[in-house]
Amino acid sequence: MESIGGSPPLEKGEQGGFGGMNTDPRAFLEGLFAAAVRAAAPAACVPRHLPSAPKGRTLVVGAGKAAAAMARAVEDHWPGELSGLVVTRYGHGMPCRRIEVVEAAHPVPDEAGRNAAARMLAVVRELTSDDLVLVLISGGGSALLALPWEGVTLADKQQINRALLKSGAGIDEMNCVRKHLSAIKGGRLAVAAYPARVVTLVISDVPGDDPAVVASGPTVADPTTCEDALAILEKYRIDPPHNVKAVLESGVSETPKPGDIRFAHCQTHVIATAHGSLAAAAETARAAGVAPLILGDAIEGEAREVAKVLAGIARSCVRQGEPLRPPCVLLSGGETTVTVKGQGRGGRNAEFLLALAVALDGAAGVHALAGDTDGIDGTEDNAGAILTPDTLARARAAGIDAQARLADNDGYGFFSALGDLVVTGPTRTNVNDFRAILIEK
């Protein structure tokens, strides 16, 4: 899959393939993934949520993997004066005319992200109650807005980020820690902009779509505490640098809480979600004559454990026709985690699919695709991968041990060797992971 255009949905009744589809399973699954990504494209979801123009200035700021595309959509539809700055991941930028786009590192922050965050915080402090701050937030923004709290260094944040990424911590837990080590996240950007009007548009990549969690909620009041952050570090046996522990224990970096008057002029709108993308994929499946079932848009847990559960549901469809009779497709979203113990390559979607392959053990008629809607699975160059009924057989023929690769967290290496990676390049949106398991008739 080289681009995100995907195959157009086919009309019911077209012949060939399975279930009335005139395509093969791989093309069908890639088409569902493409439909899911299109549903969350900033060009489609930003314009209809733009606020009214203010009496004074309009300043656009933002962060995330979709930030540049969101900024471009604002520029294309904003009638008046406009300026601003957004930060996105390296390779996810796109040209804008009036809004500056900065690229920085993700998932471990770098100096470019810190400098962009510092500039952002400084510029919003210059505004008045006549002005508007339009904030564009999407997944990945937490690492990209890397402005450490006083007494915390960028190196400290990098060390803790790396440890959290390997720990298996959930995104809400990771971002709780990040908020309390930041000078801009956890509502602090909105506080700095007070008394200006702040309108935040959010493309959600987190289970539950809580805007306080997406990109660590830079414009949203934070109910979590320094004590919570310390408990999370202890839970995952992460030993922070002495100065970081001292900051958290003192409570000096506590975030602004719900009810703070400085949030009185703030509005937040979640404009794209995993559920919306799953619904778009389901409609594409129906148009092709395949019954869809959305299992959930907020599925969490270890990727290999989630794979076992979904493999069981797929087997039930094959054997008993429940919860759906084939041809059918099981759709799900959310964010799984991977506790890294091996030395292999691979994001959570490749890990999920490899574990699914092992659990299905070559079950006839079952195909699957799992991919990150931002086009990047973890830190690799693929969005995800494709599973076919003969995946394990082809691996064995090539001398590849699926169980050993799973133990080494090497999902990328496994599917790369089989030629089954899904490569889209950056999609410039992000509503988290997309999984589709197709059971043929």
C-alpha positions in Angstrom: 0.0 0.0 0.0 2.0 2.9 -1.2 -0.5 5.8 -0.8 -3.5 6.5 1.3 -5.9 7.0 -1.6 -7.0 3.4 -1.3 -9.5 1.5 -3.5 -12.9 3.1 -4.0 -15.8 1.2 -2.4 -17.6 -1.2 -4.7 -21.3 -1.4 -5.1 -23.3 -4.3 -3.7 -23.8 -7.0 -6.2 -20.6 -6.7 -8.1 -19.2 -10.2 -8.7 -15.9 -11.9 -7.9 -13.7 -12.3 -4.8 -15.9 -13.0 -1.8 -19.3 -11.7 -0.6 -20.1 -10.0 -3.8 -16.8 -8.1 -3.9 -14.8 -7.6 -7.1 -11.5 -7.3 -5.3 -9.1 -9.4 -3.2 -9.0 -9.3 0.6 -5.8 -7.2 0.7 -7.2 -4.5 -1.5 -10.5 -4.6 0.5 -8.6 -4.1 3.8 -6.4 -1.4 2.4 -9.6 0.4 1.2 -11.1 0.3 4.7 -7.9 1.8 6.1 -7.9 4.5 3.5 -11.5 5.3 4.3 -10.7 5.6 8.0 -7.8 8.0 7.4 -9.9 10.1 5.0 -12.6 10.6 7.6 -10.1 12.2 9.9 -8.4 14.4 7.3 -8.0 18.0 8.6 -9.3 19.4 5.3 -12.5 17.5 5.9 -13.0 18.2 9.6 -11.4 21.6 10.4 -13.4 24.1 8.3 -16.8 23.4 9.8 -15.6 23.9 13.3 -13.9 27.3 12.8 -15.0 30.0 15.3 -16.1 33.5 14.6 -13.5 36.1 14.0 -12.6 38.3 17.0 -12.5 42.1 17.2 -8.7 42.0 17.6 -5.9 39.6 16.4 -6.3 36.0 15.5 -3.3 33.9 16.5 -3.0 30.2 15.5 -0.8 27.9 17.6 -0.8 24.1 17.8 1.1 20.8 18.0 0.8 17.3 16.8 1.2 15.0 13.8 -1.8 16.7 12.1 -0.8 20.3 13.1 0.5 21.4 9.7 -2.5 20.0 7.8 -4.8 21.6 10.3 -3.0 24.9 9.9 -3.3 24.7 6.1 -7.1 24.0 6.5 -7.5 27.1 8.7 -5.6 29.2 6.2 -7.7 28.0 3.3 -11.0 28.9 5.0 -10.2 31.9 7.3 -11.5 35.2 5.9 -9.4 37.7 7.8 -6.1 38.5 9.4 -4.1 35.5 10.6 -0.7 34.6 12.0 0.8 31.8 14.1 3.1 28.9 14.7 2.5 25.2 14.9 4.9 22.3 15.5 4.7 18.8 13.9 6.8 15.7 13.6 9.7 15.6 11.2 8.3 14.7 7.8 4.7 15.6 8.6 4.9 19.3 7.6 3.3 21.0 4.7 3.6 24.5 3.3 1.5 27.3 4.8 1.4 30.9 3.8 0.8 32.8 7.1 1.3 30.2 9.8 4.9 29.1 10.5 5.4 25.3 10.6 8.2 23.9 12.7 9.2 20.2 12.6 10.6 18.5 15.7 11.2 15.0 17.1 8.6 12.4 18.2 8.2 10.4 20.4 11.3 11.5 22.3 11.5 15.3 22.3 14.4 17.5 21.0 15.7 21.0 21.0 13.5 22.1 18.1 10.3 21.1 20.0 11.5 23.0 23.1 12.3 26.1 21.1 8.9 26.0 19.4 7.1 25.6 22.7 8.9 28.5 24.3 8.1 30.8 21.3 4.4 29.7 21.5 4.1 30.4 25.2 5.8 33.9 24.7 3.6 35.0 21.9 0.2 34.1 23.6 1.2 36.2 26.6 1.0 39.4 24.4 -2.7 39.1 23.8 -5.8 40.9 25.1 -9.4 40.1 25.7 -10.2 41.3 22.1 -7.9 38.6 20.6 -8.5 35.0 19.7 -6.1 32.1 20.1 -7.0 29.2 17.8 -5.3 26.1 19.1 -4.8 23.1 16.8 -4.1 19.9 18.8 -3.6 16.3 17.7 -1.8 13.2 18.8 1.9 13.5 19.2 1.7 17.0 20.5 2.9 16.1 24.0 6.4 15.1 22.8 6.5 18.0 20.4 5.6 20.6 23.0 8.8 19.9 25.1 9.2 22.9 27.4 10.5 21.6 30.7 9.4 22.9 34.1 12.0 25.0 35.9 14.5 22.6 37.5 13.9 20.0 34.9 16.1 19.6 31.8 15.3 18.5 28.3 17.7 15.5 28.9 15.6 14.6 32.0 12.4 14.6 29.9 14.1 12.5 27.2 15.2 10.0 29.7 11.8 9.6 31.3 10.0 9.6 27.9 12.2 6.7 26.8 11.5 4.8 30.0 7.7 5.3 29.8 7.7 4.2 26.1 9.2 0.9 27.0 7.3 0.4 30.2 3.8 -0.5 28.8 2.2 2.6 30.5 -1.0 3.8 29.0 -1.1 7.1 27.2 -3.1 8.7 30.0 -0.4 7.7 32.5 2.4 8.8 30.3 0.8 12.2 29.7 0.0 12.6 33.5 3.8 12.5 34.1 4.6 14.7 31.1 2.1 17.4 32.3 3.8 17.7 35.7 7.2 18.2 34.2 6.1 20.8 31.6 5.8 24.6 31.5 3.2 24.5 28.7 1.1 21.3 29.0 -1.7 20.5 31.4 -3.6 23.8 30.8 -0.7 26.1 31.1 -0.9 27.4 27.5 -4.4 28.6 28.1 -3.4 30.2 31.4 -0.6 32.1 29.6 -3.1 33.3 27.0 -5.6 34.7 29.5 -7.6 36.9 29.1 -7.8 36.2 25.3 -10.5 33.9 24.0 -9.1 30.4 23.4 -10.7 27.9 21.0 -9.1 24.5 20.7 -9.8 22.1 17.9 -8.8 18.5 18.8 -8.2 15.5 16.6 -8.2 12.8 19.2 -5.8 9.8 19.3 -6.7 8.7 22.8 -9.2 6.1 24.0 -12.2 8.0 25.4 -11.4 11.2 23.5 -10.6 13.2 26.6 -9.1 16.5 25.4 -7.2 16.7 28.7 -5.2 13.7 27.6 -4.7 14.4 23.9 -1.2 16.0 23.6 -1.3 16.4 27.4 -4.1 19.0 27.1 -2.2 22.3 26.9 -5.4 24.3 27.0 -7.5 22.1 29.3 -7.7 22.1 33.1 -6.0 19.1 34.6 -7.5 17.0 37.3 -4.4 14.9 37.9 -1.7 15.7 40.4 2.0 15.6 41.1 1.3 12.7 43.5 -0.4 10.8 40.6 2.7 11.3 38.5 5.0 10.0 41.2 2.7 6.9 41.7 2.9 6.2 37.9 6.7 6.3 37.9 6.7 4.0 40.9 4.2 1.6 39.3 6.4 1.1 36.3 9.6 1.0 38.4 11.0 4.1 36.7 13.6 5.8 38.8 13.6 9.5 37.8 16.6 11.8 38.2 16.9 13.3 41.7 15.9 16.8 40.6 12.8 15.5 38.8 11.7 13.6 41.9 12.3 16.7 44.0 10.1 18.8 41.7 7.2 16.3 41.9 7.5 15.7 45.6 7.5 19.5 46.3 4.3 20.0 44.3 5.7 23.2 42.8 4.8 22.0 39.3 1.2 21.3 40.1 -1.1 22.0 37.1 -4.1 24.4 37.0 -7.3 22.7 38.0 -11.0 22.7 36.9 -12.7 25.8 38.1 -9.8 28.1 37.6 -11.1 31.5 36.4 -8.4 31.6 33.7 -10.3 28.9 31.8 -13.5 31.0 31.6 -12.8 32.1 28.0 -11.8 28.6 26.7 -13.8 26.4 24.4 -12.6 22.9 23.3 -14.1 20.9 20.4 -13.1 17.3 19.5 -13.5 17.3 15.7 -12.3 13.9 14.7 -12.2 10.6 16.6 -11.4 6.9 16.2 -15.1 6.2 16.2 -15.8 8.4 13.3 -13.1 6.7 11.3 -14.3 3.2 12.2 -17.8 4.3 11.1 -16.4 5.4 7.8 -14.7 2.1 7.3 -17.9 0.2 8.3 -19.8 2.1 5.6 -17.2 1.2 3.0 -17.5 -2.5 4.0 -21.3 -2.4 3.7 -21.1 -0.8 0.3 -18.9 -3.8 -0.7 -21.4 -6.3 0.6 -19.5 -7.3 3.7 -21.1 -7.0 7.2 -19.1 -4.9 9.6 -19.0 -5.1 13.4 -17.3 -2.3 15.4 -16.0 -3.9 18.5 -14.9 -0.7 20.1 -12.9 2.5 19.5 -11.1 2.5 22.8 -9.5 -0.9 23.1 -6.4 -0.9 25.3 -4.0 -3.4 26.8 -0.9 -5.3 25.8 -1.0 -5.7 22.0 -0.4 -9.5 22.2 -3.2 -10.0 24.7 -5.7 -7.9 22.6 -4.7 -10.1 19.7 -5.6 -13.3 21.6 -9.1 -11.9 22.4 -9.8 -10.8 18.8 -8.5 -14.1 17.5 -11.1 -15.8 19.6 -13.9 -13.6 18.2 -12.7 -14.3 14.6 -12.7 -18.1 15.3 -16.2 -17.9 16.6 -17.3 -16.2 13.3 -15.6 -19.0 11.4 -17.0 -21.9 13.4 -20.4 -20.7 14.7 -21.2 -17.6 12.6 -21.3 -15.5 15.8 -21.3 -12.7 16.5 -21.5 -12.3 12.7 -21.8 -14.8 9.8 -19.1 -14.5 7.1 -18.4 -12.6 5.0 -17.8 -10.1 7.8 -15.2 -7.7 9.1 -14.4 -7.0 12.7 -13.3 -3.3 13.2 -11.6 -1.8 16.3 -9.5 1.1 17.4 -7.8 2.5 20.4 -4.2 2.3 21.6 -2.6 -0.9 22.7 0.8 -1.0 24.5 3.9 -3.0 24.2 6.2 -3.8 27.1 9.5 -4.1 25.3 11.7 -6.9 26.4 13.4 -7.9 23.1 15.8 -6.3 20.7 13.6 -6.4 17.6 11.9 -3.7 15.5 8.2 -3.0 15.4 5.4 -0.8 16.7 2.3 -1.9 18.5 0.4 -2.7 15.3 3.0 -5.0 14.0 3.2 -6.7 17.4 -0.6 -7.1 17.5 -0.6 -8.7 14.0 2.2 -11.1 14.8 0.5 -12.2 18.0 -2.8 -12.5 16.0 -1.0 -14.7 13.5 0.3 -17.0 16.2 -3.1 -17.2 17.9 -5.0 -17.9 14.7 -2.4 -20.5 13.6 -3.3 -20.3 9.9 -7.1 -20.3 10.4 -8.7 -20.5 6.9 -10.3 -17.5 5.4 -9.1 -14.9 8.0 -7.2 -11.8 6.9 -6.3 -8.7 8.9 -4.8 -5.3 8.7 -3.6 -3.2 11.6 -2.1 0.2 11.2 -1.6 3.6 12.9 -3.7 6.2 11.2 -0.8 8.7 11.3 1.1 6.4 8.9 3.9 5.6 11.4 3.8 2.5 13.6 5.8 3.5 16.6 9.1 4.8 15.3 9.3 2.8 12.1 8.6 3.7 8.4 5.4 1.7 8.0 1.9 2.3 9.1 1.3 -1.3 9.9 1.1 -4.7 8.2 -1.2 -7.3 6.5 -2.0 -10.8 7.8 -3.2 -13.6 5.5 -4.2 -17.2 6.2 -0.9 -18.4 4.8 1.3 -15.9 6.8 2.7 -18.6 9.1 3.2 -21.1 6.3 5.1 -18.5 4.2 7.2 -17.6 7.3 8.1 -21.3 8.0 9.1 -21.8 4.3 11.4 -18.8 4.7 12.9 -20.1 7.9 11.3 -17.5 10.1 10.1 -18.5 13.6 7.0 -16.4 14.4 7.1 -17.2 18.1 10.8 -16.2 18.4 10.1 -13.0 16.5 7.2 -12.2 18.9 9.4 -12.9 21.9 12.0 -10.4 20.5 9.3 -7.7 19.8 10.3 -8.0 16.1 6.9 -7.6 14.3 8.4 -5.2 11.8 11.2 -7.6 10.9 8.7 -10.5 10.5 6.3 -8.7 8.2 9.1 -6.9 6.3 10.7 -10.3 5.4 7.3 -11.5 4.0 6.7 -8.3 2.0 3.6 -7.6 4.0 4.2 -4.1 5.5 1.7 -1.4 4.9 3.6 1.7 3.9 1.6 5.0 3.4 4.0 7.7 4.5 2.8 10.4 6.9 -1.0 10.9 6.6 -1.0 14.2 8.5 -3.8 13.1 10.8 -4.0 10.8 13.8 -6.9 9.0 15.4 -4.8 6.2 16.7 -4.8 2.6 15.7 -7.1 0.9 13.2 -7.6 -2.8 13.1 -9.7 -4.8 10.6 -10.1 -8.6 10.7 -11.9 -10.0 7.6 -13.5 -13.4 7.7 -14.3 -14.7 4.2 -17.4 -16.5 3.2 
